[in-house]
Amino acid sequence: MIRNTLKHLAAAASLACAFSAQAAGSINLYNWSDYIPPDLLKKFEKDTGIKVNLDVYDSNESLLAKLKAGATGYDVVVPSDYMVKIMIDEKLLMKFDATKLSNFKNVLAPMDKPPFDPQRGYSAPYMWGVTGFTYDSARVPGGKLDDSWKSFFQPPAALKGQVVALNDPNDMFVAAALYLGVNQCTEDAKEGQKVLDLLTKQKPMLAMYNSDGTIERMQAKEVMVHHQWNGAAYRTKEKLKTAVFVIPKEGVPFWTDNFAIPVGAKNPEGAKTFINWMMQPENIAIASNFTGYNNGIKGADQLMDAALRADAGVNPSDEMRKRFRPNQICSPKAMELRNRIWTRLKR
Ligand code: N2P
């Protein structure tokens, strides 16, 4: 018994030494706001000896702008699908071959070979989800909104100033395109104009564009309708029981967020240790239980809260999954059109 305990202690000590010799120090993680539990970062530090400094952003576009402006010092960033591809093309990401990490074997298909990084040379999966909208059934007129993007883009007059849109050009453009039946990768200026017209007409109905604080804003009853990611919607419902998350019938943007290492990272070994550690079922499950989103790691689901797994917005039925529209990789020309529309809308 005592011999065994001693043996374990010795093993633990040599493991701790091996880790600190390998990749000691700290890493700088640049992540979406409210997207990783602080306790999990503490657990990582305890397990590996590597401290994590966290800085946050509110959109893929903010992250891109920061890296393009030459920000160095970040070791791990968390771009979504389409943004991974843009960042690879702009040579902003370091090749690290995620498939060589020991825990990559836990990654479920199809996230092991996604279209935006088929070899997983530059990225590893974090959370996935969809972007729909949430309303407070206790307060919207009639207690119900149609499961259509119409409810969000062309809300009834009584909802003026009671609707918030995410400050997210991809989620906004794709949702509008789905509603209008326009290809999300359109390069056609006329189709772009249709999208801009819809968004321009919606603008006076909105209280604001804001991707941060969506949970608190709904729970505080500041507004009645919020464009929202499904994990945030799940967390909204924990305190606001009358909140309803809608996956519109015209389809919802389906996204996957990913860990990546920017060129110029000071501690790429520490970054890899972190990314590998996050692909362990027990660690990613802790992240899911906090964020409210699903992940692509085998064996994590049985470690996730039962209520989270049972939630129709987080784990939709097969029927509902038919409404998922994965973010596509559009041409540079299509992305320019999209950016032009967003700039015009916001000026
Ligand atoms: C962070 C949620 C980010 C998910 N609050 C967007 N892909």
Residues whose N, C-alpha, C, O or C-beta is under 5 A from the ligand:
A	BS01	N2P	W32 S33 D34 Y35 W229 W255 D257
